[in-house]
Amino acid sequence: MNSEKAPANQNVASSSVFGAPCWVSLTTRDLGAAEEFYHAVLGWDWRIGKLGDEYRFASVNGVPVAGVSAVDAVGRTAVAWTPFFAASDANETVARSQERGGTTAVGPISFPPGRAALLADREGAVFGIWEGELVSDWEEWRRAAPVFVELYTRDAFDAAIFYAEVLGWASTASGCCEVHYEDDKVVLRSGGDVVARIHSGAVESAPDPEVRPHWQIHFTVEDVDACVQAARAYGGTLLHGAEGATEALLSDPDGARFVVTQLKA
């Protein structure tokens, strides 16, 4: 994929950037409370889009950031942040996941202008796939928020093989993502930008049976401490981090976890 910025409002198809993270979405029990919390902590504004009243789109300065849906609207899935990856064909992607030990929670189902499915890899980490037109100004989203998604799992190499086979990472097709090994992590790049990491511990260390495999979303912010204070004021919790740190792991009032990461100067 060309790393130059696309013209504003140009439509991007999932098939042109297949395998790359293309959206992040939160499932919650209380849409109103989620809107209030994330507006206070991350400065998000909200609107209702094409997917109906039970799904809201967040933006900052007009740039799309994330989606939030009511739990019942997506098959009573768990309260959590979930990354979605672009797919050329949702049916084929779901089939490849199942063939390699993954499970399917929801879909594929139609959400015009596309189709989506919620899956879990063979270690239980939940992720989504999307086939169709991406959110408008998607190139801006890719550069602005989130900064990246990260998988914490028991065996990074095994996970990388699973996702490469399911999502087409490191294939010979045009537009595919590149996979590298950097600083004890598997690193995924799309158009030269780091878009995902897979981490399971130090090189040659045994898989940790205590790790609960999960994808974690990192959002860039100008002031981590201010986000922590706002989160606490609006019912959230600081799970990891210290004053003056460049990152903090937070939980919203409904229990969904996410990371705020200091915006680099």
Salt bridges, closest charged atoms under 4 A:
GLU35 OE2 - ARG56 NH1 2.52
ASP45 OD1 - HIS39 ND1 3.86
ASP53 OD1 - ARG56 NH2 3.66
ASP72 OD1 - ARG76 NH1 3.21
GLU92 OE1 - ARG96 NH1 3.92
GLU99 OE1 - ARG100 NH1 3.28
GLU123 OE1 - ARG154 NH1 2.48
GLU131 OE1 - ARG115 NH1 3.35
GLU139 OE1 - ARG142 NH2 3.27
GLU139 OE1 - ARG143 NH1 2.73
GLU140 OE2 - LYS5 NZ 2.62
GLU150 OE2 - LYS185 NZ 2.92
GLU150 OE1 - HIS218 NE2 3.46
ASP158 OD2 - ARG122 NE 3.27
GLU165 OE1 - ARG100 NE 2.90
GLU178 OE1 - HIS180 NE2 3.34
GLU182 OE2 - ARG189 NH2 3.28
ASP193 OD2 - ARG142 NH1 2.89
GLU247 OE2 - HIS218 ND1 3.53
ASP254 OD1 - ARG29 NH2 2.84
